[in-house]
Amino acid sequence: MSDGAGPSARRAWAEVVLVVVVVFCAALAGFEWHRADRDRSQLTAATTADDERRAVADVAAKEAVALFTYDYRDLAATQSRIASLATGSFARRDASGNAAVQRQLLAAKATGSATVLEETVSDADAGHASAFVVLSTRSSSNGGPMSTATVDLHLDLQQVDGSWKVSEVQTLKSASD
């Protein structure tokens, strides 16, 4: 622009600069909005995955404790707790296999309790999950001394009607303390 440019040339030049600045700011705002939206989506996905893992860990820990917590005076309550956290097929298998165990617990006047020492979710997606739970168990029978053990369990879980349920349990290790 030359010194001899009139006011209309300077005004036209200022308008062009103003339009360029506005377009640049709009583009920058759009880019930042897109980046924030992407970050928010990633955070939501991570939070959802963490929530799922916590839900799996909670059910796995509760079922593990339920399997090792019993009182010969109310074995039906024990069976009810186990079934409430289990898929239908696992609850039926557990109930059918427990008749002999329940007779032994009743005859021995046995009681037991368990505390979760550690829980880990190794896999949780597409409605299936795996968890590992380490328990400290205490039991007694016939009024004898309390015995303790550490039990490692692997639990398979699946979503049933929006809730996690245990579909299989394997004892990996049991060691008396």
Number of C-alpha atoms within 10 A of each C-alpha: 8 7 5 7 9 10 9 9 13 13 11 11 12 12 12 12 12 12 11 12 12 12 12 12 12 12 12 12 12 12 12 12 12 12 12 12 12 12 12 12 12 12 12 12 12 12 12 12 14 13 12 19 20 15 16 30 26 16 20 31 24 18 23 27 23 23 18 21 20 22 20 19 12 11 17 13 13 16 18 14 17 24 22 14 22 24 19 15 13 18 20 13 11 18 16 10 11 13 11 10 11 19 13 13 20 18 12 15 16 19 22 21 18 23 18 16 14 13 19 17 21 11 14 21 12 8 13 17 24 23 24 23 24 24 23 21 23 19 19 17 17 12 10 11 9 12 13 17 15 19 21 21 21 21 25 22 27 22 17 14 7 8 14 24 26 30 20 18 20 11 13 12 11 15 10 11 10
